[in-house]
Amino acid sequence: MLCDAIRSMAKQLLPEFAPLLAHYERWAAQPDLPAQDRRSIESAVALLWGVQK
């Protein structure tokens, strides 16, 4: 899953994925998302939010 790849990336590469933040936020908001996927996506979202600061 790309979320897992984002979490394991070197910090200097994360800005390349910042444009995906809105997509991941919409994805995480889906009510039928399995809990494990939600945790993975939310972790990636947190990292990407840190990049945008």
N, CA, C and O atoms as a GROMACS GRO file, in nm:
protein
  212
    1MET      N    1   0.083  -0.117   0.000
    1MET     CA    2   0.000   0.000   0.000
    1MET      C    3   0.089   0.125   0.000
    1MET      O    4   0.191   0.128   0.069
    2LEU      N    5   0.051   0.224  -0.076
    2LEU     CA    6   0.131   0.346  -0.084
    2LEU      C    7   0.143   0.414   0.052
    2LEU      O    8   0.244   0.479   0.080
    3CYS      N    9   0.042   0.401   0.135
    3CYS     CA   10   0.048   0.461   0.270
    3CYS      C   11   0.168   0.408   0.346
    3CYS      O   12   0.240   0.484   0.411
    4ASP      N   13   0.190   0.278   0.337
    4ASP     CA   14   0.304   0.216   0.407
    4ASP      C   15   0.436   0.266   0.349
    4ASP      O   16   0.532   0.287   0.422
    5ALA      N   17   0.440   0.285   0.218
    5ALA     CA   18   0.561   0.336   0.154
    5ALA      C   19   0.590   0.478   0.201
    5ALA      O   20   0.705   0.512   0.227
    6ILE      N   21   0.487   0.561   0.211
    6ILE     CA   22   0.505   0.699   0.256
    6ILE      C   23   0.561   0.701   0.397
    6ILE      O   24   0.651   0.780   0.428
    7ARG      N   25   0.509   0.614   0.484
    7ARG     CA   26   0.554   0.611   0.623
    7ARG      C   27   0.700   0.568   0.634
    7ARG      O   28   0.769   0.609   0.728
    8SER      N   29   0.748   0.486   0.542
    8SER     CA   30   0.884   0.435   0.552
    8SER      C   31   0.986   0.518   0.472
    8SER      O   32   1.104   0.485   0.471
    9MET      N   33   0.942   0.621   0.407
    9MET     CA   34   1.028   0.703   0.322
    9MET      C   35   1.121   0.795   0.400
    9MET      O   36   1.094   0.834   0.513
   10ALA      N   37   1.229   0.828   0.336
   10ALA     CA   38   1.318   0.930   0.392
   10ALA      C   39   1.243   1.062   0.394
   10ALA      O   40   1.170   1.094   0.300
   11LYS      N   41   1.260   1.138   0.500
   11LYS     CA   42   1.185   1.263   0.518
   11LYS      C   43   1.202   1.360   0.402
   11LYS      O   44   1.109   1.435   0.371
   12GLN      N   45   1.318   1.362   0.338
   12GLN     CA   46   1.340   1.458   0.230
   12GLN      C   47   1.257   1.424   0.105
   12GLN      O   48   1.242   1.508   0.017
   13LEU      N   49   1.205   1.302   0.096
   13LEU     CA   50   1.123   1.264  -0.019
   13LEU      C   51   0.974   1.291   0.002
   13LEU      O   52   0.897   1.292  -0.094
   14LEU      N   53   0.934   1.312   0.126
   14LEU     CA   54   0.792   1.330   0.156
   14LEU      C   55   0.725   1.446   0.083
   14LEU      O   56   0.609   1.433   0.045
   15PRO      N   57   0.792   1.560   0.060
   15PRO     CA   58   0.724   1.668  -0.012
   15PRO      C   59   0.672   1.627  -0.150
   15PRO      O   60   0.577   1.688  -0.201
   16GLU      N   61   0.732   1.526  -0.210
   16GLU     CA   62   0.685   1.478  -0.340
   16GLU      C   63   0.543   1.421  -0.331
   16GLU      O   64   0.470   1.418  -0.430
   17PHE      N   65   0.504   1.376  -0.212
   17PHE     CA   66   0.375   1.312  -0.194
   17PHE      C   67   0.272   1.404  -0.129
   17PHE      O   68   0.156   1.366  -0.115
   18ALA      N   69   0.311   1.523  -0.090
   18ALA     CA   70   0.219   1.618  -0.027
   18ALA      C   71   0.094   1.646  -0.110
   18ALA      O   72  -0.013   1.664  -0.053
   19PRO      N   73   0.102   1.650  -0.243
   19PRO     CA   74  -0.020   1.673  -0.322
   19PRO      C   75  -0.126   1.563  -0.304
   19PRO      O   76  -0.242   1.584  -0.340
   20LEU      N   77  -0.088   1.449  -0.251
   20LEU     CA   78  -0.183   1.340  -0.229
   20LEU      C   79  -0.264   1.355  -0.101
   20LEU      O   80  -0.356   1.278  -0.076
   21LEU      N   81  -0.230   1.454  -0.020
   21LEU     CA   82  -0.293   1.469   0.112
   21LEU      C   83  -0.445   1.474   0.104
   21LEU      O   84  -0.512   1.402   0.180
   22ALA      N   85  -0.501   1.554   0.018
   22ALA     CA   86  -0.648   1.566   0.008
   22ALA      C   87  -0.711   1.432  -0.031
   22ALA      O   88  -0.816   1.396   0.021
   23HIS      N   89  -0.647   1.361  -0.120
   23HIS     CA   90  -0.698   1.229  -0.161
   23HIS      C   91  -0.700   1.133  -0.042
   23HIS      O   92  -0.798   1.062  -0.021
   24TYR      N   93  -0.593   1.131   0.034
   24TYR     CA   94  -0.585   1.041   0.150
   24TYR      C   95  -0.686   1.080   0.258
   24TYR      O   96  -0.743   0.994   0.324
   25GLU      N   97  -0.708   1.209   0.276
   25GLU     CA   98  -0.806   1.253   0.375
   25GLU      C   99  -0.947   1.208   0.335
   25GLU      O  100  -1.025   1.164   0.420
   26ARG      N  101  -0.980   1.218   0.207
   26ARG     CA  102  -1.111   1.171   0.160
   26ARG      C  103  -1.122   1.020   0.176
   26ARG      O  104  -1.226   0.968   0.215
   27TRP      N  105  -1.014   0.950   0.147
   27TRP     CA  106  -1.011   0.804   0.158
   27TRP      C  107  -1.033   0.762   0.304
   27TRP      O  108  -1.110   0.671   0.332
   28ALA      N  109  -0.964   0.829   0.395
   28ALA     CA  110  -0.976   0.795   0.537
   28ALA      C  111  -1.116   0.824   0.591
   28ALA      O  112  -1.156   0.765   0.692
   29ALA      N  113  -1.189   0.912   0.527
   29ALA     CA  114  -1.323   0.948   0.573
   29ALA      C  115  -1.430   0.847   0.532
   29ALA      O  116  -1.545   0.858   0.575
   30GLN      N  117  -1.394   0.751   0.451
   30GLN     CA  118  -1.493   0.652   0.408
   30GLN      C  119  -1.535   0.565   0.526
   30GLN      O  120  -1.451   0.505   0.592
   31PRO      N  121  -1.665   0.557   0.553
   31PRO     CA  122  -1.713   0.484   0.670
   31PRO      C  123  -1.691   0.333   0.663
   31PRO      O  124  -1.683   0.267   0.767
   32ASP      N  125  -1.682   0.276   0.545
   32ASP     CA  126  -1.668   0.131   0.532
   32ASP      C  127  -1.522   0.085   0.521
   32ASP      O  128  -1.497  -0.031   0.488
   33LEU      N  129  -1.430   0.172   0.548
   33LEU     CA  130  -1.287   0.140   0.538
   33LEU      C  131  -1.248   0.046   0.653
   33LEU      O  132  -1.279   0.075   0.768
   34PRO      N  133  -1.179  -0.064   0.623
   34PRO     CA  134  -1.134  -0.154   0.730
   34PRO      C  135  -1.041  -0.081   0.828
   34PRO      O  136  -0.966   0.008   0.788
   35ALA      N  137  -1.046  -0.118   0.953
   35ALA     CA  138  -0.970  -0.051   1.059
   35ALA      C  139  -0.820  -0.048   1.031
   35ALA      O  140  -0.756   0.055   1.053
   36GLN      N  141  -0.765  -0.158   0.983
   36GLN     CA  142  -0.620  -0.162   0.956
   36GLN      C  143  -0.584  -0.063   0.846
   36GLN      O  144  -0.482   0.007   0.856
   37ASP      N  145  -0.664  -0.056   0.740
   37ASP     CA  146  -0.640   0.039   0.632
   37ASP      C  147  -0.652   0.183   0.684
   37ASP      O  148  -0.572   0.269   0.648
   38ARG      N  149  -0.753   0.207   0.768
   38ARG     CA  150  -0.774   0.341   0.823
   38ARG      C  151  -0.651   0.386   0.902
   38ARG      O  152  -0.606   0.500   0.887
   39ARG      N  153  -0.598   0.299   0.986
   39ARG     CA  154  -0.480   0.334   1.065
   39ARG      C  155  -0.361   0.366   0.975
   39ARG      O  156  -0.286   0.460   1.001
   40SER      N  157  -0.343   0.288   0.870
   40SER     CA  158  -0.233   0.310   0.777
   40SER      C  159  -0.249   0.445   0.706
   40SER      O  160  -0.153   0.521   0.694
   41ILE      N  161  -0.369   0.473   0.660
   41ILE     CA  162  -0.396   0.598   0.589
   41ILE      C  163  -0.381   0.717   0.684
   41ILE      O  164  -0.321   0.819   0.647
   42GLU      N  165  -0.434   0.705   0.804
   42GLU     CA  166  -0.423   0.815   0.900
   42GLU      C  167  -0.278   0.844   0.937
   42GLU      O  168  -0.242   0.959   0.960
   43SER      N  169  -0.196   0.742   0.941
   43SER     CA  170  -0.054   0.761   0.969
   43SER      C  171   0.013   0.838   0.854
   43SER      O  172   0.093   0.928   0.878
   44ALA      N  173  -0.021   0.801   0.732
   44ALA     CA  174   0.035   0.871   0.616
   44ALA      C  175  -0.013   1.016   0.613
   44ALA      O  176   0.064   1.106   0.581
   45VAL      N  177  -0.140   1.038   0.646
   45VAL     CA  178  -0.194   1.174   0.649
   45VAL      C  179  -0.119   1.259   0.751
   45VAL      O  180  -0.084   1.374   0.724
   46ALA      N  181  -0.092   1.203   0.868
   46ALA     CA  182  -0.020   1.277   0.971
   46ALA      C  183   0.119   1.316   0.923
   46ALA      O  184   0.164   1.428   0.947
   47LEU      N  185   0.186   1.224   0.855
   47LEU     CA  186   0.319   1.257   0.802
   47LEU      C  187   0.312   1.366   0.695
   47LEU      O  188   0.394   1.458   0.694
   48LEU      N  189   0.215   1.355   0.608
   48LEU     CA  190   0.201   1.453   0.500
   48LEU      C  191   0.162   1.590   0.555
   48LEU      O  192   0.206   1.692   0.502
   49TRP      N  193   0.081   1.594   0.660
   49TRP     CA  194   0.049   1.723   0.724
   49TRP      C  195   0.175   1.785   0.780
   49TRP      O  196   0.192   1.906   0.773
   50GLY      N  197   0.263   1.703   0.836
   50GLY     CA  198   0.389   1.755   0.890
   50GLY      C  199   0.477   1.817   0.782
   50GLY      O  200   0.551   1.911   0.809
   51VAL      N  201   0.469   1.764   0.662
   51VAL     CA  202   0.547   1.817   0.550
   51VAL      C  203   0.497   1.954   0.510
   51VAL      O  204   0.576   2.040   0.471
   52GLN      N  205   0.366   1.976   0.519
   52GLN     CA  206   0.307   2.102   0.473
   52GLN      C  207   0.326   2.216   0.572
   52GLN      O  208   0.301   2.331   0.537
   53LYS      N  209   0.370   2.188   0.692
   53LYS     CA  210   0.388   2.294   0.791
   53LYS      C  211   0.508   2.379   0.759
   53LYS      O  212   0.538   2.474   0.833
   0.00000   0.00000   0.00000
